[in-house]
Amino acid sequence: MMAFLSSFHILSILLLTWTALYPAFGRVRTRRENGVEPAGLGCFKDHYNYSSLPYVFTSERGSLTSEECKEICLQHYFRYAFIKDVQTCYCGSSYSGYSIAECPESCKGNESKFCPNAVLDTGQIVPGPPASLELFNATNTSVQAVWSPPIALNDVFTDYIVVATAISTSSKSYHLESMRSWTYPNATLKTELPFLHPGTEYNISVATKSDHGIGVNISDTIWTEIGEPEEPALPRIKERKKTQMVIELQEASNENGPISAYHIVVIYGGGLVAFSPDMLKSYEEANKEGLQYYIAAELPPETLKDVFVVGDGRTYRKYNNPPLHPDSTVHVTVGVVSSWRNVTKATYAKLSVILSVVDNISVATVGVSGLVIGLSVAIFVFGSLLLLSVVAYCMLRRHLGRRRRNPDHQELSLQGPMIEVEPNGYIHNGFIPEEEDERVNHYENLKRQVWNIPRNFLDVKSEVLGRGQYGNVMRGTVQQKGFPVPVAIHTIADGELPPEEKRSMLQDLGTLIRVGMHTNIISLVGTCENPDTLFVVVEHHPASLKDVLLESRSLEHSVTPFSVQTSVHSRRRVCSLAESHVLEVAVGIARAMDYLTTKKIIHTQLAARNVLMADGVVPKVTGCGISRYVNHRENPDYTRWTAQEIFRGRPPVSKSDVWSFGCVLWEISALGGTPYADIVTSEVASRVMRGQRLPQLQFVDDDLYQLMLQCWQLDLDERPTFQEITHILENMLEDSAIHLNFEMYAGFHYEQYIAELEQTQS
């Protein structure tokens, strides 16, 4: 019984809280609900014309009571009702320029009598809804919203509260999340709502916030665009016949949209052929265009079976599944197609195994004898041992030769991202002779893992973005799904690189391939090879987190994010970004670093300058492997973000990146301020080793600063992991405490940003 009562009380509190925060779902909040009965305030003189009041209603029947006028104004969310000559009702948020006069004795306390010019309080003390709301430009993770101020102001309000509530989803795998909310200064009338889920219908509401509470909201609904489906599992080969292949399929899951169909793709070729999903066609069309791959079948999800026969000669929807070519090497993969609201996206399983005719011949089909099988196994075993012996001999000889040539060789440098475990598996293992004249396609193995971009798909602009470790980085575009997508293109004359630099370049390229795809990390798009140049194409966004933070310093820019008000309730803000948005950016960086930790990759250069902002809102960590480059005019110095153990000569580990993240968290809170701006770079290391730490800023609460201090612990075991950091920041986003407060306070000043201190002084 007690447990039941407790649950009942909790539900009651939640219901009351919901009604208070979102009045559009219940009654309009008025003074009547707070125990104050709306009352007549007085009268106006006959000669007033009330022309400045915003709403006018004239009765067609020729007369109105004061109570009817009051209800009309309350329906339009106005605080005051003005009745004139017993037939015209005016509504407004204030007295405007009029004053209240004494009413005749016959009107006082007697509404049954006609009071020709009465003034009444409706009890509506919070602002009405914004006058309009428009939602547009929905992407898979964001929506743009534009609204206009309320007509019925009633009160001085300081903020707009925007709430996004997921009400429907196109995915069977996705469970609707709880609502998300953002707070914007009262002069903000346009924003982009980030971090929404793909393929989901949202109810977006906008309301004002004043000292009396949350105003009435206006709302509308919009669908986000579906995202790329999750990568399906490769089909398993059960049997290979002469012209057919029996494969086993697994049902896929997709939280980013519906699963509309499965594609079975056949690929011919002795090596793993890189195919462009945009160029996939039917068997007949592929034959005409000379393509080595085609869609053999399109299977509806409701009819998907565990086993499918490739090459059975049947037609599946519009795709013909012809018999396979005998005595040919064949690859088979599967794709998940997602279509919703006139948008279609597909993801294909990455090929990782060569499936040849000989490799997959069923023993039962050819009927070979046990003796043949035994001999085959013996030949395979002895052949493998011989091959391993030759490889071991070559590696030993190469190792000894290196030692003779360079006894003082150091294996690693502390520059740039490093890998904690063994050398990357994608690195070319053969020694490249220095006297070799022929160009060696030394990244053949890497090409199997990435998109080999056709040269006509790539447009290299003349603008130089910066310099990478192996050549210039150019601005450009790549055609994806028929649209030019901005990219950064690393131009590498790898035919001219010395053997050691070639191996280093391959290691950096392999690192970025290992990173793969992550929402908060800059990804590799693909590679393109010319006779004399290798193009490595990487995702690109022009603005860094550092740029966004410095731009958000609203007091230093001509356009302020708040309106000028004379009320004592008006509040100015020092940052044009919402506090919740800033914390969401920190969460995104923490998630990216946690992901890199699982890949055994150390960044070593984590700073706000190395976080790019996609669409200005989504953080993407850059600087992993070959994606690292610098502006021609800059030579960045990372001393101020470096962990103390590295100053003491120890090699960097993942917990060293945790230290750097603490500095980035301070940098975010300081809106782009330079860490230790009052210390010259040459003294930073000694000060840090003696125990100096970045200070707590006045608008940062104790919990958030305590997290920074934990990142700066001397004992690496006492520093949190990135997984723990992510969990802590996510909890801060969800709780009701104020961890960041960008409102103006007496004596406020921005933390100094001194560009010279963040550069290496030559």
VENKAWO-V23900 format. One record per backbone hydrogen bond with DSSP energy under -0.5 kcal/mol. CO is the residue of the C=O (numbers start at 1). NH is the residue of the N-H. Records with the same first field share a line. If there is no record, write none. Layout:
# VENKAWO-V23900
CO->NH ; NH
This chain:
# VENKAWO-V23900
1->5
2->6
3->7
4->8
5->9
6->10
7->11
8->12
9->13
10->14
11->15
12->16
13->17
14->18
15->19
16->20
17->21
18->22
22->25
23->26
29->126
30->33 ; 34
31->34 ; 36
32->35
35->37
39->121
42->119
43->101
45->48
50->53
55->91
57->89
59->62
65->69
66->70
67->71
68->72
69->73
70->74
71->75
72->76
73->78
74->77
79->122 ; 123
80->92
81->120
82->90
83->118
84->87 ; 88
86->64
87->59
88->84
89->57
90->82
91->55
92->80
95->98
101->43
104->107 ; 108
107->110
110->113
113->115
114->116
115->118
116->85 ; 86
117->44
118->83
119->41 ; 42
120->81 ; 122
123->31 ; 125
127->216
129->151
132->148
134->146
136->144
139->225
141->196
142->139
143->193
144->136
145->191
146->134
148->131 ; 132
149->131
151->153
152->128
153->155
155->157
156->211
158->186
159->209
160->162 ; 184
161->207
162->182
163->165 ; 205
164->166 ; 180
165->203
168->201
180->164
182->162
184->160
185->188
189->147
191->145 ; 193
192->194
193->143
197->200
199->170
200->202 ; 224
201->167 ; 168
202->204 ; 222
203->165 ; 205
204->220
205->163
206->130 ; 218
207->161
208->215
209->158 ; 159
210->213
213->210
218->206
220->204
222->202
225->199
236->238 ; 248
239->246
240->362
243->324
244->241
245->247 ; 310
246->238 ; 239
247->249 ; 308
248->236
254->173
256->227
258->260
261->337
262->299
263->265 ; 335
264->296 ; 297
265->333
266->294
267->331
271->273
273->275
275->277
276->279
277->280
281->295
282->286
283->287
284->288
285->289
286->290 ; 291
287->290
292->268
294->266 ; 296
295->283
297->264
298->300
299->262
300->303
301->304
306->249
308->247 ; 310
309->312
310->245
314->321
315->317
316->298 ; 319
319->316
320->322
321->313
325->328
329->269
331->267
333->265
334->349
335->263 ; 337
336->347
337->260 ; 261
338->345
340->343
343->340
345->338
347->336
353->355
354->356
355->330
356->360
358->361
360->240
362->366
363->367 ; 368
369->373
370->374
371->375
372->376
373->377
374->378
375->379
376->380
377->381
378->382
379->383
380->384
381->385
382->386
383->387
384->388
385->389
386->390
387->391
388->392
389->393
390->394
391->395
392->396
393->397
394->398
395->399
396->400
397->401
398->402
399->403
400->404
401->405
402->406
406->409
418->602
424->427
431->433
433->436
440->442
441->444
443->447
444->448
445->448
446->449 ; 450
447->450
451->453 ; 527
454->457
455->458
457->479
458->460
459->461 ; 477
463->465 ; 475
466->473
467->630
470->493
471->468
472->474 ; 491
473->465 ; 466
474->489
475->461
476->487
477->459
478->480 ; 485
480->483
483->480
485->478
486->540
487->476
488->490 ; 538
489->474 ; 491
490->492 ; 536
491->493
492->494 ; 534
493->496
494->497
498->502
499->503
500->504
501->505
502->506
503->507
504->508
505->509
506->510
507->511
508->512 ; 626
509->513
510->514
511->515
512->516
518->521
520->621
521->518
523->539
526->537
527->453
528->530 ; 535
533->530 ; 535
534->492 ; 536
535->528 ; 537
536->490 ; 538
537->525 ; 526
538->488
543->613
544->548
545->549
546->550
547->551
548->552
550->553
552->554 ; 576
553->556
554->557
558->560
561->187
563->565
567->570
572->744
574->554
578->582
579->583
580->584
581->585
582->586
583->587
584->588
585->589
586->590
587->591
588->592
589->593
590->594
591->595
592->596
593->597
594->598
595->599
596->601
597->600
600->420
602->418
607->610
608->545 ; 546 ; 611
610->622
611->545
612->614 ; 620
613->616
614->617 ; 618
617->619
618->614
620->612
621->522
623->417 ; 625
624->627
625->628
628->469
630->467
631->634
635->760
638->641
639->642
643->646 ; 647
644->648
645->650
646->649
653->656 ; 657
654->657 ; 658
655->659
656->660
657->661
658->662
659->663
660->664
661->665
662->666
663->667
664->668
665->669
666->670
667->672 ; 673
668->671
670->673
674->677
676->679
680->683 ; 684
681->684 ; 685
683->687
684->688
685->689
686->690
687->692
688->691
697->700
699->741
701->705
702->706
703->707
704->708
705->709
706->710
707->711
708->712
709->712
710->713
714->716
715->718 ; 719
716->719
721->725
722->726
723->727
724->728
725->729
726->730
727->731
728->732
729->733
730->734
731->735
737->739
739->701
742->574 ; 575
745->748
752->674 ; 754
753->755
754->757 ; 758
755->758
756->759
758->637
760->762
